[in-house]
């Protein structure tokens, strides 16, 4: 019957005091896992990896790893560095 199909998409969650749409919660959970948190910084004159790491609350080792940097003492003005 048509009501059985409608009810199949809903679940009772006593902790929250009512019914929730299971289709809606499935969409929310898949959307949140696809979210991209990549953040980039453009190197300016006088910048160092240690300054950039400090500014973004990370480590030089993490920046080196994220950006596949071969020489941690050599970065260029205008270079885009992924910081997150």
C-alpha angles and dihedrals in degrees: 000000000000094000092058090059091048093050092048089071094054132071132190115238108189093184090064094038104247154017125321130195107246092201090058094049091049091054092049094051095049093046094052094053093056094054114122119221098182114143126186133197125201112224116241130196110287095021121136130190089247091055092048091047091050092047092053097037095244137106135265089238090056092050091048090051096045092049101035090236112182098192114036090196094059125072128145135229107257093023113137111229120194107226100175 
